[in-house]
Amino acid sequence: MAYPRAPMKVSIIGTGYVGLVAAAVFADYGNDVVCADIDAQKIAALSRGEVPIYEPGLDALVAHNLEAGRLRFTHDNGVAAAHGDVIFMAVGTPPRATDGAADLTYLLRAAVAVAQGLQRPAIIVNKSTVPVGTAERVTRVMSEHTDQPIVVASNPEFLKEGSAVDDFMHPDRVVIGTSDERARGVLRRLYQPFCRTNDRMIFMDARSAELTKYASNAYLATRVSFINDIANLADAVGADVELVRRGMGADPRIGPKFLYPGVGYGGSCFPKDTRALITTAREHGLPLDIVAAAERINESQKLVLVRKVRRHFGDDLPGKTLALWGLSFKPNTDDVREAPALQIVHTLLADGVKVRVHDPVAGANFMAILGDHQGSVTLVEDPYEAATGAHALLLVTEWREFRSPDFERLRALMAEPVLFDGRNQWDRGHVESLGFAYTGIGR
Ligand SMILES: NC(=O)c1ccc[n+]([C@@H]2O[C@H](COP(=O)([O-])OP(=O)(O)OC[C@H]3O[C@@H](n4cnc5c(N)ncnc54)[C@H](O)[C@@H]3O)[C@@H](O)[C@H]2O)c1
């Protein structure tokens, strides 16, 4: 694809889900992009056109732009610093073990390396999710290591894993946090091609932009926990939460999105961002009760299926074999960070259950993160093989291929016809007519 505009020199630090997608898309829109990472293996693979993560459409985009010479990879942050007029920071900001605050070690380390490599004035853009005040902090740290004039702006990223390329190309909004007029102009020019039909750029100061990202994720997490709480109440009072959510979502003030009951949210963003926001609020003497409750509810909800399994099997649970479908924290990604499946499997193992698992793409990542427990879990390539001999099947992540399986085949393969539908994907009437015992969430 070619877009008629002057190319810009763009550098991206970090080739994870955010950095790599941003780099490939900026290159595809005609910019001259250099992408850096400290992980030498990743850079070697990417330079050969091998994409180390699963993200629909990303392989082709990387290959195409490598070939066209618009996208290059380097192991040296200094090379990226010397290249870009605009330098995006897209490194990880994981939760600090002590208090859940965002760990800025990677970001500040990258900032120092970039500052040391600068050869002319540059606009530095924090795309990583960072606490309020980080743009100012990065400015101070970088200024200690360079004499070049810099502006540090905030440009939080809202893409979703599983549809990251499409989200980046068609953003709902582009939030740009800087009061510097020149930086605003440059970033407007860079993002203009993504906002041709509608001006989706929202300019603000850096602190407001930083808070916008956390507030957005905290709000979405709160909606998920709200409907999960209502689902548990529906279970208790004999209502069907699927009807309740449809009835609620029809109100335009509420809307239908993000009101799906399930086994809780996971991933690399919601859990860490809610915790980081709570920590920031506490530092300012505010309890942020709603977000704290959302987090508490979510921790409990991750084990809702286990509680249902325990209730079903009672004292007979130890020694049973259970099959799990879906390991990634949501469909269409291989990301298993904070995935509910992890806690479910750990708890079932502690209950003396034998566990067979299947996922279309996340199996290897899941086994790697299980560490010492790997030996107790059987990873199976085929979903039906995973269910073979199982006393129950748990649907944990609603990949499309799990939505309408061959239930008669399952019925024949399983040791007992028992389904725990952690995502309310299956029709109770249909599966019960085939002889299954069915348990959903809030139904
Ligand atoms: N994953 C998402 O869906 C998503 C969405 C929006 C925002 N974010 C935010 O974007 C940031 C990046 O997230 P991600 O999921 O892409 O992370 P990731 O863990 O997938 O990738 C981070 C990359 O940064 C590299 N890195 C670390 N230190 C470095 C350094 N000093 N120099 C160069 N590279 C370095 C790592 O090797 C890694 O490849 C985080 O702050 C995250 O919260 C993520």
The ligand as an SDF file (V2000), in Angstrom:
LIG
                    3D

 44 48  0  0  0  0  0  0  0  0999 V2000
    0.0440   -5.4800   24.8180 N   0  0  0  0  0  0  0  0  0  0  0  0
   -0.9720   -4.6540   24.7120 C   0  0  0  0  0  0  0  0  0  0  0  0
   -2.0700   -5.0110   24.3020 O   0  0  0  0  0  0  0  0  0  0  0  0
   -0.8040   -3.2030   25.0710 C   0  0  0  0  0  0  0  0  0  0  0  0
   -1.8000   -2.2750   24.6910 C   0  0  0  0  0  0  0  0  0  0  0  0
   -1.6300   -0.9440   25.0180 C   0  0  0  0  0  0  0  0  0  0  0  0
   -0.5240   -0.5410   25.7420 C   0  0  0  0  0  0  0  0  0  0  0  0
    0.4150   -1.4620   26.1300 N   0  0  0  0  0  0  0  0  0  0  0  0
    1.5830   -0.9720   26.8580 C   0  0  0  0  0  0  0  0  0  0  0  0
    2.6810   -0.8830   25.9490 O   0  0  0  0  0  0  0  0  0  0  0  0
    3.8930   -1.2390   26.6020 C   0  0  0  0  0  0  0  0  0  0  0  0
    4.5400   -2.3970   25.8780 C   0  0  0  0  0  0  0  0  0  0  0  0
    3.6940   -3.5090   25.9640 O   0  0  0  0  0  0  0  0  0  0  0  0
    3.9440   -4.8530   25.1290 P   0  0  0  0  0  0  0  0  0  0  0  0
    2.8000   -5.7590   25.4050 O   0  0  0  0  0  0  0  0  0  0  0  0
    4.2860   -4.4800   23.7410 O   0  0  0  0  0  0  0  0  0  0  0  0
    5.2490   -5.3830   25.8680 O   0  0  0  0  0  0  0  0  0  0  0  0
    6.1450   -6.6620   25.4960 P   0  0  0  0  0  0  0  0  0  0  0  0
    6.5750   -7.2130   26.7730 O   0  0  0  0  0  0  0  0  0  0  0  0
    5.4450   -7.5060   24.4910 O   0  0  0  0  0  0  0  0  0  0  0  0
    7.3910   -6.0050   24.7400 O   0  0  0  0  0  0  0  0  0  0  0  0
    8.2940   -5.1260   25.3490 C   0  0  0  0  0  0  0  0  0  0  0  0
    9.6070   -5.2010   24.5720 C   0  0  0  0  0  0  0  0  0  0  0  0
   10.5030   -4.2030   25.0750 O   0  0  0  0  0  0  0  0  0  0  0  0
   11.8140   -4.7370   25.0410 C   0  0  0  0  0  0  0  0  0  0  0  0
   12.6820   -3.9460   25.9110 N   0  0  0  0  0  0  0  0  0  0  0  0
   12.7440   -3.9530   27.2550 C   0  0  0  0  0  0  0  0  0  0  0  0
   13.7000   -3.0930   27.6720 N   0  0  0  0  0  0  0  0  0  0  0  0
   14.2330   -2.5280   26.5620 C   0  0  0  0  0  0  0  0  0  0  0  0
   15.2370   -1.5560   26.3390 C   0  0  0  0  0  0  0  0  0  0  0  0
   15.8960   -0.9750   27.3510 N   0  0  0  0  0  0  0  0  0  0  0  0
   15.5440   -1.2250   25.0720 N   0  0  0  0  0  0  0  0  0  0  0  0
   14.8970   -1.7980   24.0380 C   0  0  0  0  0  0  0  0  0  0  0  0
   13.9200   -2.7110   24.1810 N   0  0  0  0  0  0  0  0  0  0  0  0
   13.5870   -3.0800   25.4360 C   0  0  0  0  0  0  0  0  0  0  0  0
   11.6230   -6.1740   25.4630 C   0  0  0  0  0  0  0  0  0  0  0  0
   12.7320   -6.9700   25.1010 O   0  0  0  0  0  0  0  0  0  0  0  0
   10.3400   -6.5300   24.7220 C   0  0  0  0  0  0  0  0  0  0  0  0
   10.6110   -7.0850   23.4470 O   0  0  0  0  0  0  0  0  0  0  0  0
    3.5130   -1.5340   28.0450 C   0  0  0  0  0  0  0  0  0  0  0  0
    3.6740   -0.3680   28.8090 O   0  0  0  0  0  0  0  0  0  0  0  0
    2.0530   -1.8980   27.9540 C   0  0  0  0  0  0  0  0  0  0  0  0
    1.3630   -1.6470   29.1440 O   0  0  0  0  0  0  0  0  0  0  0  0
    0.2940   -2.7640   25.7940 C   0  0  0  0  0  0  0  0  0  0  0  0
  1  2  1  0
  2  3  2  0
  2  4  1  0
  4  5  1  0
  4 44  2  0
  5  6  2  0
  6  7  1  0
  7  8  2  0
  8  9  1  0
  8 44  1  0
  9 10  1  0
  9 42  1  0
 10 11  1  0
 11 12  1  0
 11 40  1  0
 12 13  1  0
 13 14  1  0
 14 15  2  0
 14 16  1  0
 14 17  1  0
 17 18  1  0
 18 19  2  0
 18 20  1  0
 18 21  1  0
 21 22  1  0
 22 23  1  0
 23 24  1  0
 23 38  1  0
 24 25  1  0
 25 26  1  0
 25 36  1  0
 26 27  1  0
 26 35  1  0
 27 28  2  0
 28 29  1  0
 29 30  1  0
 29 35  2  0
 30 31  1  0
 30 32  2  0
 32 33  1  0
 33 34  2  0
 34 35  1  0
 36 37  1  0
 36 38  1  0
 38 39  1  0
 40 41  1  0
 40 42  1  0
 42 43  1  0
M  CHG  2   8   1  16  -1
M  END
$$$$
